[in-house]
Amino acid sequence: MVDNMTLNLLRIVAGFLLLQHGLQKLFGLLGREAVTLVSLSGIAGVLEFFGGVAILIGLATRPVAFVLSGLLAAAYFMVHAGKGFWPIQNGGELAALFSFVFLYLSTMGGGNFSIDGWLANRR
């Protein structure tokens, strides 16, 4: 069985890193211009920010991580894959890695140090 501390750390770090991409797109923070909300980048920004926060705190981890995994797989194929086969050459290594990390979290859940874990212990 996976070490729960490692699972919690992976979830927290992945959520924290992803929400920063949402901050860039939605609010123009951290060195990037804000995007229009009514665009693919705007929708991605909303999912990255709010999904990143949900993952960070461990709220509805499985369904949110599943949606984020799909978002990042779509981002890889829509933005990066056309620029070359290898992710290191097409700039898509981060999207590919995030996609698989969130797919993993969608199967494992949020761990015991999460809102999901807290709610499960209350029952």
C-alpha positions, 0 to 999 in steps of 0.5 A, a space after each residue: 500500500 502507498 505510504 499515506 504521507 507520500 500520497 498527501 505530499 504529492 496531492 498538496 504539491 501538485 495542487 499548489 503547482 497547478 493553481 499557479 497556472 490558474 493564477 496566471 491565466 485568470 488574474 495575470 499574476 506570476 509573469 503572464 497576461 490574463 486571458 479572456 474567460 470565454 476561451 479555451 485558455 480561460 476555461 483551463 484557467 478556471 479549472 486549474 485554479 479552482 481544481 488546484 485549490 480543491 486538490 491542495 486541500 483534498 476536497 472531492 479529490 477523485 472526481 476533481 483529479 479525474 477532470 484535471 487529468 483529462 484537461 491536461 491530456 487535452 492540453 497536451 494533444 491540442 497545444 503540444 503534440 503537433 509541435 513534435 513527437 517527443 514531449 521534451 521537444 514539443 514543450 509538453 512534458 509538464 502537461 503529460 506529467 500532470 495528467 498522469 499525476 492527476 490520473 493517479 490521484 483519481 484512483 488513490 484519493 486524497 489521503 488521510 490528511 485531506 478534507 476527504 480523509 477528515 470527512 471519511 473519519 467522521 462517519 
